[in-house]
Amino acid sequence: MRIIVAGAGEIGSHLAKMLSMEFHEITVISQNEENLEKISSESDIVTVEGVSSSIDTLVKAGVQNADLFIAVNPDAEQDINIVSAVLAKKLGAKKVTARINNEEYQKNENRILFTDLGIDSLFYPEKIAATEIVNLLKQNTASEFMSYSHGKLQLIVYKLESCSPMVDRTVAELRESTQNLFRTVAISRGNKTIIPRSATRFKLGDIVYLVSKKEGMEQALSLSGKSKVAIKNLMILGGGRIGEMVAKAMERQAENIKLIELNPAKCEHLSEALNKTLVINGDGRNSDLLLEEGLKDMEAFVAVTSSSETNILSCVVAKRMGISKVIAEVENFEYIKLAEEMGVDSVINKKLITAGKIFRFTLSNKVRSIKVLNGTDAVMLEFIVNTNSKITTGKLKDLHFPDDAIIGGYVRGNESFIADRESTIRPYDQVVVFANPDAVDKVDKFFL
């Protein structure tokens, strides 16, 4: 595909590099000459210096021949993203999508306005991140969690600690004792991502990825060895958009929420915007302040400041104080593994979240959703099966499905199923697939 990325900030740069690895033709537009030089030196990417809302710049970048246009300038330039996307569509780009920072634009009654302007999709990274954090607070034994087909299937991710009964058992032994209610689709061990086979043995420290039926979710979560905790007391460090949205959502559930923010002006805004949250003006890097504000009494701690280092270290402090669930926003990729090794339960990364939303546009129109997983380049894909798809032509064991991918489960009507070698996929099934990067295009072809 010919793809144009408008914006060379952190998210735009990551998207461009990721998509170029999939052998797409990538062009990046930005006013930041330094960022463009860095991108072109690291990847085989064409760069165009200029403002993406300029028609001349768009034409110079070849927008008239683009299959996909992604407007992902920093969130302060939301208007430029919208104008750029509208112009790109009018000038000939087949699909366009734009980053926004206004929740109002995503309301159902307002989406049609942008559709009429020609914008195929809007994405709000901070909103997606906040929603993921809230889901993790609800399913707090998991380090990652995603629901498919209104909860009929779930992706559950957690790290195996010494308390887990899975340690030293094989995949086959686990399957025999769990009545086929869930399936292990991957294991992350060190720097390797393993597609498990029957004889694969779980080890202490493994990060396991499970696809579970709704009725198997509690059993799957219990195998982590951790007990689910009702989050009634929550502390949030960082009062930016993510922190505010998490607090607002959790006010319906938690009895006691404390939000710590360093900027006095932000504190004033938060005090007016939030109803049941106590807003505290202070420096969350000061562990004495956290203790004074009752950190030890919390069931959960969420760190979403603009500093990955602050978020990781404050979560480590919280974990040592016995907090059941700690979540950190970590935007530096090289810190993600480090954060997990230091005991952070869950890591949120806006670049990975955004990548999943965008990656879907590069695959067939049968891809319903895609999630790029933390700590690995692998993805979870959800397909709706076409009537003539190759995946429907026989049992899974006979189809030569890519070795670096595995079908976790599928939904047929109102029923959900865990896949195995004998499974047969039918047209209109909704299928959940785990795939390593090299296998994504091969998997996509099975569902065309």
C-alpha positions as a Python dict, from the first residue, in 0.01 Angstrom:
ca = {
    (1, 'M'): (0, 0, 0),
    (2, 'R'): (98, 362, -51),
    (3, 'I'): (62, 527, 289),
    (4, 'I'): (115, 890, 389),
    (5, 'V'): (172, 974, 755),
    (6, 'A'): (116, 1341, 839),
    (7, 'G'): (311, 1413, 1156),
    (8, 'A'): (655, 1298, 1273),
    (9, 'G'): (603, 1310, 1647),
    (10, 'E'): (638, 1002, 1867),
    (11, 'I'): (321, 833, 1740),
    (12, 'G'): (372, 929, 1375),
    (13, 'S'): (735, 817, 1374),
    (14, 'H'): (648, 481, 1532),
    (15, 'L'): (364, 422, 1287),
    (16, 'A'): (584, 502, 990),
    (17, 'K'): (859, 263, 1101),
    (18, 'M'): (614, -14, 1187),
    (19, 'L'): (427, 11, 857),
    (20, 'S'): (751, 27, 654),
    (21, 'M'): (850, -308, 811),
    (22, 'E'): (536, -452, 650),
    (23, 'F'): (679, -351, 308),
    (24, 'H'): (437, -65, 248),
    (25, 'E'): (549, 248, 61),
    (26, 'I'): (561, 516, 332),
    (27, 'T'): (584, 894, 301),
    (28, 'V'): (601, 1117, 610),
    (29, 'I'): (503, 1485, 613),
    (30, 'S'): (627, 1716, 890),
    (31, 'Q'): (755, 2066, 958),
    (32, 'N'): (1014, 1920, 1194),
    (33, 'E'): (1328, 1877, 982),
    (34, 'E'): (1519, 1706, 1263),
    (35, 'N'): (1251, 1437, 1308),
    (36, 'L'): (1234, 1378, 934),
    (37, 'E'): (1612, 1329, 912),
    (38, 'K'): (1598, 1078, 1197),
    (39, 'I'): (1316, 881, 1032),
    (40, 'S'): (1484, 867, 691),
    (41, 'S'): (1817, 760, 845),
    (42, 'E'): (1656, 467, 1030),
    (43, 'S'): (1411, 340, 767),
    (44, 'D'): (1348, 333, 393),
    (45, 'I'): (1090, 612, 413),
    (46, 'V'): (1032, 914, 188),
    (47, 'T'): (1001, 1244, 377),
    (48, 'V'): (839, 1573, 276),
    (49, 'E'): (899, 1890, 477),
    (50, 'G'): (593, 2111, 508),
    (51, 'V'): (253, 2164, 668),
    (52, 'S'): (15, 1874, 604),
    (53, 'S'): (-282, 2110, 565),
    (54, 'S'): (-113, 2267, 260),
    (55, 'I'): (-250, 2143, -73),
    (56, 'D'): (90, 2191, -238),
    (57, 'T'): (257, 1980, 31),
    (58, 'L'): (-4, 1706, 2),
    (59, 'V'): (32, 1691, -377),
    (60, 'K'): (411, 1684, -344),
    (61, 'A'): (375, 1385, -109),
    (62, 'G'): (161, 1204, -369),
    (63, 'V'): (-169, 1210, -181),
    (64, 'Q'): (-361, 1168, -508),
    (65, 'N'): (-225, 812, -532),
    (66, 'A'): (-239, 722, -162),
    (67, 'D'): (-424, 413, -41),
    (68, 'L'): (-422, 541, 318),
    (69, 'F'): (-365, 887, 470),
    (70, 'I'): (-300, 910, 846),
    (71, 'A'): (-315, 1256, 1007),
    (72, 'V'): (-135, 1211, 1338),
    (73, 'N'): (20, 1548, 1414),
    (74, 'P'): (63, 1610, 1792),
    (75, 'D'): (-266, 1652, 1976),
    (76, 'A'): (-225, 2031, 1998),
    (77, 'E'): (-272, 2033, 1618),
    (78, 'Q'): (-611, 1860, 1608),
    (79, 'D'): (-755, 2113, 1362),
    (80, 'I'): (-464, 2058, 1123),
    (81, 'N'): (-529, 1681, 1137),
    (82, 'I'): (-896, 1724, 1047),
    (83, 'V'): (-828, 1973, 765),
    (84, 'S'): (-544, 1754, 632),
    (85, 'A'): (-765, 1444, 629),
    (86, 'V'): (-1051, 1624, 450),
    (87, 'L'): (-816, 1766, 186),
    (88, 'A'): (-642, 1430, 140),
    (89, 'K'): (-975, 1259, 67),
    (90, 'K'): (-1082, 1531, -177),
    (91, 'L'): (-745, 1506, -353),
    (92, 'G'): (-778, 1131, -410),
    (93, 'A'): (-665, 933, -102),
    (94, 'K'): (-875, 615, -78),
    (95, 'K'): (-896, 603, 305),
    (96, 'V'): (-821, 875, 558),
    (97, 'T'): (-806, 877, 937),
    (98, 'A'): (-724, 1154, 1184),
    (99, 'R'): (-606, 1189, 1542),
    (100, 'I'): (-826, 1406, 1765),
    (101, 'N'): (-823, 1525, 2128),
    (102, 'N'): (-1193, 1605, 2167),
    (103, 'E'): (-1422, 1335, 2307),
    (104, 'E'): (-1726, 1522, 2173),
    (105, 'Y'): (-1626, 1437, 1815),
    (106, 'Q'): (-1664, 1064, 1883),
    (107, 'K'): (-2026, 1080, 1997),
    (108, 'N'): (-2250, 876, 1767),
    (109, 'E'): (-2454, 1178, 1663),
    (110, 'N'): (-2139, 1369, 1564),
    (111, 'R'): (-1948, 1096, 1381),
    (112, 'I'): (-2172, 1128, 1077),
    (113, 'L'): (-2056, 1489, 1036),
    (114, 'F'): (-1699, 1371, 982),
    (115, 'T'): (-1810, 1082, 762),
    (116, 'D'): (-1987, 1336, 540),
    (117, 'L'): (-1661, 1529, 519),
    (118, 'G'): (-1490, 1213, 390),
    (119, 'I'): (-1301, 1109, 705),
    (120, 'D'): (-1324, 731, 743),
    (121, 'S'): (-1216, 715, 1107),
    (122, 'L'): (-1118, 932, 1404),
    (123, 'F'): (-897, 808, 1686),
    (124, 'Y'): (-829, 958, 2029),
    (125, 'P'): (-524, 782, 2181),
    (126, 'E'): (-576, 921, 2532),
    (127, 'K'): (-939, 808, 2539),
    (128, 'I'): (-845, 457, 2421),
    (129, 'A'): (-571, 442, 2688),
    (130, 'A'): (-812, 554, 2962),
    (131, 'T'): (-1068, 292, 2858),
    (132, 'E'): (-801, 22, 2869),
    (133, 'I'): (-694, 129, 3218),
    (134, 'V'): (-1054, 119, 3346),
    (135, 'N'): (-1098, -232, 3199),
    (136, 'L'): (-778, -344, 3372),
    (137, 'L'): (-901, -206, 3705),
    (138, 'K'): (-1216, -413, 3664),
    (139, 'Q'): (-1025, -730, 3567),
    (140, 'N'): (-736, -657, 3797),
    (141, 'T'): (-561, -995, 3797),
    (142, 'A'): (-477, -947, 3427),
    (143, 'S'): (-195, -731, 3288),
    (144, 'E'): (-386, -690, 2959),
    (145, 'F'): (-750, -758, 2879),
    (146, 'M'): (-969, -729, 2571),
    (147, 'S'): (-1326, -838, 2501),
    (148, 'Y'): (-1460, -967, 2168),
    (149, 'S'): (-1816, -1004, 2039),
    (150, 'H'): (-1976, -837, 2341),
    (151, 'G'): (-1780, -1051, 2586),
    (152, 'K'): (-1835, -1392, 2428),
    (153, 'L'): (-1456, -1427, 2399),
    (154, 'Q'): (-1184, -1253, 2598),
    (155, 'L'): (-811, -1205, 2564),
    (156, 'I'): (-646, -1237, 2906),
    (157, 'V'): (-275, -1170, 2968),
    (158, 'Y'): (-83, -1218, 3292),
    (159, 'K'): (262, -1298, 3427),
    (160, 'L'): (321, -1634, 3597),
    (161, 'E'): (444, -1590, 3952),
    (162, 'S'): (533, -1856, 4208),
    (163, 'C'): (171, -1865, 4331),
    (164, 'S'): (39, -1974, 3989),
    (165, 'P'): (-64, -2342, 3954),
    (166, 'M'): (29, -2322, 3583),
    (167, 'V'): (404, -2316, 3654),
    (168, 'D'): (581, -2637, 3538),
    (169, 'R'): (265, -2779, 3376),
    (170, 'T'): (241, -2841, 3001),
    (171, 'V'): (-18, -2690, 2768),
    (172, 'A'): (-171, -3037, 2721),
    (173, 'E'): (-201, -3091, 3098),
    (174, 'L'): (-369, -2753, 3140),
    (175, 'R'): (-612, -2823, 2855),
    (176, 'E'): (-719, -3158, 3006),
    (177, 'S'): (-809, -2997, 3338),
    (178, 'T'): (-997, -2694, 3207),
    (179, 'Q'): (-1273, -2850, 2990),
    (180, 'N'): (-1163, -2657, 2679),
    (181, 'L'): (-1296, -2327, 2817),
    (182, 'F'): (-985, -2134, 2710),
    (183, 'R'): (-671, -2173, 2502),
    (184, 'T'): (-313, -2052, 2547),
    (185, 'V'): (-228, -1871, 2222),
    (186, 'A'): (116, -1737, 2311),
    (187, 'I'): (389, -1722, 2574),
    (188, 'S'): (634, -1432, 2604),
    (189, 'R'): (958, -1558, 2759),
    (190, 'G'): (1251, -1316, 2777),
    (191, 'N'): (1279, -1163, 2431),
    (192, 'K'): (1100, -1454, 2259),
    (193, 'T'): (734, -1492, 2168),
    (194, 'I'): (640, -1861, 2160),
    (195, 'I'): (341, -2015, 1981),
    (196, 'P'): (274, -2300, 2227),
    (197, 'R'): (233, -2665, 2136),
    (198, 'S'): (93, -2946, 2352),
    (199, 'A'): (432, -3028, 2504),
    (200, 'T'): (526, -2665, 2579),
    (201, 'R'): (583, -2624, 2954),
    (202, 'F'): (495, -2305, 3142),
    (203, 'K'): (781, -2148, 3339),
    (204, 'L'): (802, -1900, 3624),
    (205, 'G'): (808, -1545, 3484),
    (206, 'D'): (632, -1633, 3157),
    (207, 'I'): (376, -1385, 3028),
    (208, 'V'): (87, -1596, 2899),
    (209, 'Y'): (-182, -1494, 2650),
    (210, 'L'): (-514, -1678, 2681),
    (211, 'V'): (-831, -1663, 2472),
    (212, 'S'): (-1125, -1761, 2693),
    (213, 'K'): (-1497, -1821, 2662),
    (214, 'K'): (-1707, -1602, 2888),
    (215, 'E'): (-1785, -1893, 3120),
    (216, 'G'): (-1415, -1982, 3146),
    (217, 'M'): (-1289, -1634, 3229),
    (218, 'E'): (-1295, -1666, 3609),
    (219, 'Q'): (-1113, -2000, 3594),
    (220, 'A'): (-855, -1858, 3350),
    (221, 'L'): (-795, -1559, 3576),
    (222, 'S'): (-770, -1778, 3887),
    (223, 'L'): (-479, -1969, 3732),
    (224, 'S'): (-269, -1655, 3763),
    (225, 'G'): (-265, -1737, 4133),
    (226, 'K'): (-385, -1389, 4221),
    (227, 'S'): (-718, -1304, 4380),
    (228, 'K'): (-948, -1051, 4218),
    (229, 'V'): (-983, -739, 4432),
    (230, 'A'): (-1274, -495, 4436),
    (231, 'I'): (-1125, -151, 4367),
    (232, 'K'): (-1285, 82, 4621),
    (233, 'N'): (-980, 298, 4697),
    (234, 'L'): (-782, 433, 4401),
    (235, 'M'): (-489, 675, 4372),
    (236, 'I'): (-406, 837, 4037),
    (237, 'L'): (-78, 1017, 3973),
    (238, 'G'): (-106, 1268, 3686),
    (239, 'G'): (-397, 1494, 3599),
    (240, 'G'): (-368, 1504, 3222),
    (241, 'R'): (-644, 1382, 2989),
    (242, 'I'): (-589, 1014, 3073),
    (243, 'G'): (-588, 1072, 3448),
    (244, 'E'): (-903, 1284, 3429),
    (245, 'M'): (-1090, 1031, 3214),
    (246, 'V'): (-992, 738, 3440),
    (247, 'A'): (-1105, 927, 3750),
    (248, 'K'): (-1436, 1024, 3590),
    (249, 'A'): (-1507, 665, 3481),
    (250, 'M'): (-1407, 514, 3817),
    (251, 'E'): (-1625, 755, 4015),
    (252, 'R'): (-1914, 520, 3935),
    (253, 'Q'): (-1734, 230, 4102),
    (254, 'A'): (-1477, 342, 4360),
    (255, 'E'): (-1567, 497, 4695),
    (256, 'N'): (-1243, 690, 4744),
    (257, 'I'): (-1039, 839, 4458),
    (258, 'K'): (-738, 1065, 4508),
    (259, 'L'): (-569, 1234, 4212),
    (260, 'I'): (-227, 1398, 4256),
    (261, 'E'): (-121, 1668, 4008),
    (262, 'L'): (177, 1906, 4019),
    (263, 'N'): (31, 2187, 3805),
    (264, 'P'): (-196, 2421, 4011),
    (265, 'A'): (-397, 2533, 3707),
    (266, 'K'): (-472, 2172, 3614),
    (267, 'C'): (-576, 2103, 3973),
    (268, 'E'): (-827, 2388, 3955),
    (269, 'H'): (-973, 2247, 3631),
    (270, 'L'): (-989, 1894, 3772),
    (271, 'S'): (-1164, 2010, 4089),
    (272, 'E'): (-1442, 2155, 3874),
    (273, 'A'): (-1458, 1865, 3626),
    (274, 'L'): (-1466, 1577, 3877),
    (275, 'N'): (-1744, 1513, 4128),
    (276, 'K'): (-1620, 1251, 4377),
    (277, 'T'): (-1243, 1275, 4331),
    (278, 'L'): (-1017, 1450, 4582),
    (279, 'V'): (-764, 1652, 4380),
    (280, 'I'): (-429, 1710, 4553),
    (281, 'N'): (-170, 1962, 4434),
    (282, 'G'): (168, 1802, 4492),
    (283, 'D'): (473, 1627, 4346),
    (284, 'G'): (403, 1255, 4307),
    (285, 'R'): (776, 1184, 4281),
    (286, 'N'): (787, 1247, 4656),
    (287, 'S'): (710, 909, 4815),
    (288, 'D'): (646, 1078, 5149),
    (289, 'L'): (357, 1268, 4991),
    (290, 'L'): (210, 944, 4855),
    (291, 'L'): (228, 788, 5201),
    (292, 'E'): (78, 1095, 5367),
    (293, 'E'): (-217, 1078, 5128),
    (294, 'G'): (-291, 718, 5220),
    (295, 'L'): (-115, 512, 4955),
    (296, 'K'): (-107, 208, 5187),
    (297, 'D'): (-488, 210, 5205),
    (298, 'M'): (-538, 185, 4827),
    (299, 'E'): (-627, -126, 4629),
    (300, 'A'): (-496, 27, 4306),
    (301, 'F'): (-245, 289, 4189),
    (302, 'V'): (-236, 439, 3837),
    (303, 'A'): (58, 655, 3721),
    (304, 'V'): (-10, 854, 3402),
    (305, 'T'): (221, 1156, 3417),
    (306, 'S'): (416, 1268, 3108),
    (307, 'S'): (730, 1101, 3249),
    (308, 'S'): (771, 725, 3196),
    (309, 'E'): (1044, 718, 3461),
    (310, 'T'): (821, 883, 3722),
    (311, 'N'): (536, 645, 3639),
    (312, 'I'): (752, 334, 3670),
    (313, 'L'): (929, 435, 3992),
    (314, 'S'): (609, 549, 4165),
    (315, 'C'): (445, 217, 4072),
    (316, 'V'): (742, 28, 4216),
    (317, 'V'): (698, 223, 4542),
    (318, 'A'): (324, 144, 4541),
    (319, 'K'): (389, -226, 4477),
    (320, 'R'): (633, -243, 4767),
    (321, 'M'): (363, -92, 4987),
    (322, 'G'): (143, -391, 4907),
    (323, 'I'): (-90, -232, 4651),
    (324, 'S'): (-276, -509, 4463),
    (325, 'K'): (-285, -344, 4119),
    (326, 'V'): (-41, -88, 3977),
    (327, 'I'): (-64, 50, 3623),
    (328, 'A'): (193, 276, 3453),
    (329, 'E'): (183, 471, 3129),
    (330, 'V'): (520, 398, 2964),
    (331, 'E'): (587, 568, 2631),
    (332, 'N'): (956, 467, 2601),
    (333, 'F'): (957, 125, 2433),
    (334, 'E'): (1290, 32, 2590),
    (335, 'Y'): (1132, 75, 2934),
    (336, 'I'): (834, -158, 2885),
    (337, 'K'): (1018, -482, 2966),
    (338, 'L'): (1203, -304, 3245),
    (339, 'A'): (875, -191, 3401),
    (340, 'E'): (734, -545, 3390),
    (341, 'E'): (1054, -687, 3543),
    (342, 'M'): (1035, -428, 3822),
    (343, 'G'): (689, -549, 3922),
    (344, 'V'): (454, -312, 3738),
    (345, 'D'): (135, -513, 3681),
    (346, 'S'): (19, -343, 3361),
    (347, 'V'): (183, -108, 3112),
    (348, 'I'): (-7, 134, 2887),
    (349, 'N'): (158, 274, 2572),
    (350, 'K'): (-31, 518, 2349),
    (351, 'K'): (187, 441, 2046),
    (352, 'L'): (100, 71, 2057),
    (353, 'I'): (-269, 146, 2114),
    (354, 'T'): (-275, 382, 1816),
    (355, 'A'): (-79, 139, 1599),
    (356, 'G'): (-349, -122, 1646),
    (357, 'K'): (-620, 119, 1535),
    (358, 'I'): (-425, 220, 1224),
    (359, 'F'): (-287, -124, 1134),
    (360, 'R'): (-643, -245, 1069),
    (361, 'F'): (-665, -19, 762),
    (362, 'T'): (-371, -198, 596),
    (363, 'L'): (-542, -538, 605),
    (364, 'S'): (-856, -675, 439),
    (365, 'N'): (-1195, -526, 520),
    (366, 'K'): (-1276, -847, 707),
    (367, 'V'): (-1055, -738, 1001),
    (368, 'R'): (-1291, -614, 1269),
    (369, 'S'): (-1030, -521, 1531),
    (370, 'I'): (-658, -546, 1597),
    (371, 'K'): (-452, -503, 1915),
    (372, 'V'): (-74, -464, 1922),
    (373, 'L'): (44, -638, 2240),
    (374, 'N'): (279, -486, 2499),
    (375, 'G'): (631, -623, 2516),
    (376, 'T'): (606, -793, 2176),
    (377, 'D'): (544, -699, 1813),
    (378, 'A'): (269, -960, 1795),
    (379, 'V'): (-97, -872, 1743),
    (380, 'M'): (-443, -1007, 1819),
    (381, 'L'): (-677, -991, 1519),
    (382, 'E'): (-1052, -1033, 1499),
    (383, 'F'): (-1190, -1140, 1160),
    (384, 'I'): (-1539, -1175, 1018),
    (385, 'V'): (-1524, -1473, 781),
    (386, 'N'): (-1612, -1424, 414),
    (387, 'T'): (-1829, -1678, 230),
    (388, 'N'): (-1542, -1788, 4),
    (389, 'S'): (-1255, -1760, 252),
    (390, 'K'): (-980, -2021, 243),
    (391, 'I'): (-1027, -2066, 619),
    (392, 'T'): (-1367, -2232, 553),
    (393, 'T'): (-1236, -2506, 322),
    (394, 'G'): (-1151, -2772, 581),
    (395, 'K'): (-1050, -2856, 937),
    (396, 'L'): (-780, -2630, 1082),
    (397, 'K'): (-531, -2920, 1097),
    (398, 'D'): (-555, -2959, 715),
    (399, 'L'): (-527, -2590, 612),
    (400, 'H'): (-152, -2530, 665),
    (401, 'F'): (-226, -2223, 877),
    (402, 'P'): (94, -2017, 933),
    (403, 'D'): (320, -2159, 1205),
    (404, 'D'): (366, -1813, 1359),
    (405, 'A'): (-8, -1772, 1418),
    (406, 'I'): (-282, -1953, 1607),
    (407, 'I'): (-661, -1930, 1618),
    (408, 'G'): (-776, -1889, 1977),
    (409, 'G'): (-1151, -1910, 1937),
    (410, 'Y'): (-1452, -1811, 1731),
    (411, 'V'): (-1810, -1694, 1774),
    (412, 'R'): (-2095, -1841, 1569),
    (413, 'G'): (-2429, -1671, 1627),
    (414, 'N'): (-2475, -1656, 2004),
    (415, 'E'): (-2229, -1937, 2077),
    (416, 'S'): (-1855, -1915, 2139),
    (417, 'F'): (-1600, -2192, 2079),
    (418, 'I'): (-1236, -2251, 2168),
    (419, 'A'): (-1050, -2362, 1856),
    (420, 'D'): (-849, -2683, 1821),
    (421, 'R'): (-705, -2890, 1537),
    (422, 'E'): (-1045, -3044, 1458),
    (423, 'S'): (-1233, -2713, 1439),
    (424, 'T'): (-1403, -2604, 1116),
    (425, 'I'): (-1462, -2233, 1055),
    (426, 'R'): (-1779, -2128, 870),
    (427, 'P'): (-1881, -1812, 681),
    (428, 'Y'): (-1976, -1518, 906),
    (429, 'D'): (-1797, -1663, 1211),
    (430, 'Q'): (-1606, -1406, 1416),
    (431, 'V'): (-1255, -1545, 1465),
    (432, 'V'): (-983, -1433, 1710),
    (433, 'V'): (-625, -1492, 1593),
    (434, 'F'): (-284, -1437, 1755),
    (435, 'A'): (-8, -1365, 1501),
    (436, 'N'): (359, -1273, 1505),
    (437, 'P'): (447, -982, 1270),
    (438, 'D'): (580, -1198, 984),
    (439, 'A'): (257, -1398, 973),
    (440, 'V'): (0, -1115, 963),
    (441, 'D'): (-24, -1087, 583),
    (442, 'K'): (-36, -1466, 545),
    (443, 'V'): (-317, -1490, 800),
    (444, 'D'): (-509, -1210, 629),
    (445, 'K'): (-510, -1409, 303),
    (446, 'F'): (-696, -1697, 475),
    (447, 'F'): (-988, -1462, 537),
    (448, 'L'): (-1011, -1280, 202),
}
